[in-house]
């Protein structure tokens, strides 16, 4: 735990050297010299603070000063799970500075002036110069978790390795078999190729095409990292089975095997999930098997 005290010590030393430590206007928060207010939420086990030109894998949630999650075109482009490079000076009251104050595994809440946030968001966003925002002149709440940090050369090497295995059609199958072996899973795949593992038997009739269903789910990778969780959002998913472009194919197949009140785990190879290109928002890489633990709340 000793090295994890460095988060506070690191900031304190910088501010002492730079001058008087500024006070935050937000109760329970501290402030950096550049004007970011921050509060550490959880402590990871990383020992390296990101620097300019490093690549980071983060999960960002943006909220207004009252705690309401923002629906902004620009910030939507960089919200959720994202990997990007820190291109700018990290001492500029931006989202990049906020990231630079964390180690891998840390999460924190930041209050960042909207102008600084938008400026750095435009650099990160794939929309680039077309990205605009209509946010008012206020501080934006950024709930941020730093998951991984890569030096530029390390990230380049990982990309090269990924391109190599992505050309191998057997890679995903080998990963699946390793997962089954390490977790003691013996279920056979359905005719469609998914693995359906019941947890709680529901009641009533099976959900079928045309039914409106309400589900809670947790989506994760095979290494256990979550990429989506409706329980945490407190917002179950409501959709009609059989209607196109609502959920991935594997979710449709799996839910059609469930009854109201039931719970099950779906192990979905990429052809039933996000395919050879991955998800459009960049959360799910190409040719990636995903796992959903699903609770069927209602069937109408």
C-alpha positions in Angstrom: 0.0 0.0 0.0 3.0 2.3 0.5 3.5 3.1 -3.1 -0.2 3.8 -3.6 0.1 6.8 -1.3 2.1 8.4 -4.1 -1.1 9.7 -5.8 -1.5 12.3 -3.1 2.2 12.8 -2.4 2.9 13.2 -6.1 0.4 16.0 -6.5 1.4 17.6 -3.2 5.1 17.8 -4.2 4.3 19.4 -7.5 2.1 22.0 -5.9 4.6 22.8 -3.2 7.3 23.3 -5.7 5.1 25.3 -8.0 3.8 27.6 -5.2 0.9 27.6 -2.8 -1.6 24.7 -3.1 -4.8 26.0 -4.5 -8.1 25.1 -2.7 -10.9 23.4 -4.6 -14.4 25.0 -4.6 -15.8 21.5 -4.3 -16.2 19.9 -0.8 -14.1 16.8 -0.4 -12.0 17.6 -3.5 -8.4 18.7 -3.9 -7.1 20.9 -6.7 -4.2 20.9 -9.0 -2.2 24.0 -9.9 -3.8 24.1 -13.3 -7.3 24.2 -11.9 -8.6 20.6 -12.0 -10.4 19.5 -8.9 -10.1 15.8 -8.1 -11.1 13.0 -5.7 -9.6 9.5 -5.8 -12.2 6.8 -5.7 -10.4 3.5 -6.0 -6.7 2.5 -5.9 -5.2 0.1 -8.5 -1.9 -1.7 -8.5 -0.1 0.3 -11.2 3.2 2.1 -10.6 3.6 4.2 -13.7 2.0 7.6 -14.4 1.1 8.2 -18.1 3.2 10.7 -20.0 2.9 12.5 -23.3 2.9 10.1 -26.3 1.9 7.1 -24.1 -1.2 5.1 -25.1 -3.9 4.6 -22.4 -7.0 2.4 -22.2 -9.6 4.2 -20.1 -13.3 4.2 -19.2 -14.8 7.7 -19.1 -18.2 8.9 -18.0 -19.1 12.6 -18.4 -21.7 14.3 -16.2 -22.9 17.9 -15.6 -22.3 19.7 -12.3 -25.6 18.2 -10.9 -24.5 14.7 -11.6 -26.6 14.0 -14.7 -24.9 12.0 -17.4 -24.3 14.1 -20.5 -25.6 13.4 -24.0 -23.1 15.4 -26.1 -22.0 14.5 -29.6 -18.4 15.3 -29.0 -18.1 13.7 -25.5 -20.0 10.6 -26.7 -17.1 10.0 -29.1 -14.7 9.5 -26.3 -16.9 8.2 -23.5 -17.0 4.6 -22.4 -14.0 2.3 -23.0 -11.4 3.9 -25.3 -7.8 3.6 -26.2 -5.9 6.7 -27.4 -2.6 8.4 -27.3 -1.8 11.4 -25.0 -0.6 13.8 -27.6 -0.5 17.1 -25.7 1.2 18.6 -22.7 -0.4 16.9 -19.7 -0.2 20.0 -17.5 -3.1 21.9 -19.1 -6.3 21.3 -17.0 -7.5 18.8 -19.7 -8.7 15.3 -19.7 -5.1 14.3 -20.6 -3.8 15.9 -17.4 -6.5 14.1 -15.4 -5.4 10.7 -16.9 -1.8 11.5 -16.2 -2.5 11.7 -12.4 -3.6 8.1 -12.3 -1.9 4.7 -12.2 -3.3 1.7 -13.9 -6.3 0.5 -12.0 -7.0 3.8 -10.3 -10.3 5.6 -10.7 -11.1 9.2 -9.7 -13.7 11.9 -10.1 -12.5 15.2 -11.8 -14.1 18.6 -12.2 -12.7 20.1 -15.4 -13.5 23.5 -17.0 -15.6 22.9 -20.0 -13.4 24.9 -22.4 -10.3 22.8 -21.5 -12.3 19.6 -21.7 -13.7 20.3 -25.1 -10.3 21.4 -26.5 -8.7 18.1 -25.4 -11.7 16.1 -26.4 -11.4 17.4 -30.0 -7.8 16.1 -30.1 -8.9 12.7 -29.0 -12.2 12.4 -30.9 -12.1 10.6 -34.2 -14.4 13.3 -35.6 -11.5 15.7 -35.2 -12.3 19.2 -36.6 -15.9 18.3 -37.2 -16.5 17.7 -33.5 -18.6 20.4 -31.9 -20.2 20.8 -28.5 -23.0 23.0 -27.1 -22.1 22.6 -23.5 -22.5 25.6 -21.2 -19.6 27.4 -19.6 -19.3 25.3 -16.4 -17.1 22.6 -14.9 -17.8 19.1 -16.2 -17.7 16.0 -14.0 -15.4 13.3 -15.4 -15.6 9.9 -13.8 -12.4 8.2 -15.0 -10.8 4.8 -14.6 -7.4 4.1 -16.1 -7.2 0.5 -17.1 -3.9 0.1 -18.9 -0.9 2.3 -19.9 1.4 1.5 -22.8 4.6 3.1 -24.0 4.4 4.0 -27.7 6.8 1.3 -28.8 5.0 -1.3 -26.6 1.6 -0.3 -28.1 3.1 -0.5 -31.7 4.4 -4.0 -30.9 0.9 -5.1 -29.6 -0.7 -3.8 -32.8 1.7 -5.8 -34.9 1.0 -8.9 -32.8 -2.7 -8.3 -33.1 -2.5 -8.0 -36.9 -0.6 -11.3 -37.0 -3.0 -13.3 -35.0 -6.1 -11.7 -36.5 -5.1 -13.3 -39.8 -5.2 -16.7 -38.2 -8.7 -18.1 -38.2 -7.8 -20.6 -35.5 -6.8 -18.0 -32.9 -10.3 -17.3 -31.4 -11.0 -21.1 -31.2 -7.8 -21.7 -29.3 -8.6 -18.8 -26.9 -12.1 -20.3 -26.3 -10.7 -23.8 -25.6 -8.2 -22.3 -23.1 -11.0 -20.4 -21.4 -13.2 -23.5 -21.1 -10.3 -25.6 -19.7 -9.3 -23.0 -17.1 -12.9 -22.5 -16.0 -14.0 -26.1 -16.1 -16.7 -25.5 -18.7 -18.0 -28.6 -20.4 -21.2 -27.3 -22.2 -21.5 -28.1 -25.9 -22.2 -25.3 -28.3 -25.7 -24.8 -29.7 -26.3 -25.3 -33.4 -25.6 -21.6 -34.0 -22.3 -21.8 -32.2 -23.0 -20.1 -28.9 -22.5 -21.6 -25.4 -25.6 -21.3 -23.2 -25.1 -21.9 -19.5 -28.3 -21.6 -17.3 -27.9 -20.1 -13.9 -31.5 -19.7 -12.6 -34.5 -21.3 -14.2 -37.3 -18.9 -15.0 -41.1 -19.3 -15.0 -43.7 -19.3 -17.7 -43.3 -19.6 -21.4 -40.1 -19.1 -23.4 -39.5 -15.6 -24.8 -40.2 -15.7 -28.5 -40.0 -13.5 -31.6 -42.3 -10.5 -31.3 -42.2 -10.4 -27.5 -41.1 -7.2 -25.8 -38.4 -8.2 -23.2 -36.7 -6.3 -20.4 -33.2 -7.6 -19.5 -30.3 -6.7 -17.2 -26.9 -7.9 -18.3 -23.2 -7.7 -17.7 -20.9 -7.9 -20.7 -17.3 -8.9 -20.3 -14.2 -10.2 -22.1 -12.8 -13.7 -21.4 -10.3 -12.2 -19.0 -13.1 -10.8 -16.8 -12.9 -7.1 -17.8 -16.4 -5.6 -18.1 -17.3 -3.5 -21.1 -21.0 -2.9 -20.3 -23.2 -3.3 -17.2 -26.8 -2.3 -17.1 -27.0 -2.9 -13.3 -24.4 -0.2 -12.7 -26.3 2.2 -15.1 -29.5 1.2 -13.3 -31.1 1.1 -16.8 -32.2 -2.4 -18.1 -32.5 -2.9 -21.8 -36.0 -3.0 -23.4 -36.4 -4.3 -26.9 -38.5 -6.6 -29.1 -37.2 -10.0 -30.0 -36.8 -10.4 -33.8 -36.6 -6.8 -34.7 -33.4 -6.0 -36.6 -30.5 -3.9 -35.4 -31.4 -3.9 -31.7 -29.0 -6.3 -30.2 -26.3 -8.7 -31.4 -27.4 -12.0 -32.8 -26.1 -14.1 -29.9 -28.2 -12.1 -27.4 -31.3 -12.8 -29.5 -30.6 -16.5 -29.6 -29.7 -16.7 -25.9 -32.8 -14.8 -24.6 -35.1 -16.9 -26.8 -34.0 -19.8 -24.6 -35.0 -18.1 -21.4 -38.2 -17.7 -19.3 -39.2 -14.7 -17.2 -37.0 -14.4 -14.0 -34.3 -16.6 -15.5 -30.6 -16.0 -15.5 -28.0 -17.4 -17.9 -24.5 -16.9 -19.2 -24.0 -16.6 -22.9 -20.5 -17.2 -24.3 -20.6 -15.7 -27.8 -17.9 -16.2 -30.4 -17.4 -13.2 -32.6 -19.6 -14.4 -35.5 -22.6 -14.1 -33.0 -21.3 -10.9 -31.4 -19.4 -8.1 -33.0 -17.8 -9.9 -35.9 -14.5 -9.5 -37.7 -14.5 -5.7 -37.4 -15.4 -5.4 -33.7 -17.9 -2.9 -32.3 -18.4 0.5 -34.0 -17.6 2.4 -30.8 -14.2 0.7 -30.5 -15.0 -1.1 -27.2 -14.8 -4.6 -28.7 -11.8 -5.6 -30.8 -12.2 -7.6 -34.0 -12.7 -11.4 -33.8 -13.4 -11.2 -30.1 -15.4 -13.7 -28.0 -17.6 -11.9 -25.4 -19.5 -13.2 -22.4 -22.9 -11.9 -21.2 -24.6 -12.8 -17.9 -28.3 -12.0 -18.6 -31.3 -11.7 -16.3 -34.7 -11.7 -18.1 -36.9 -9.4 -16.0 -40.1 -9.2 -18.0 -41.7 -10.8 -21.1 -44.7 -9.0 -22.7 
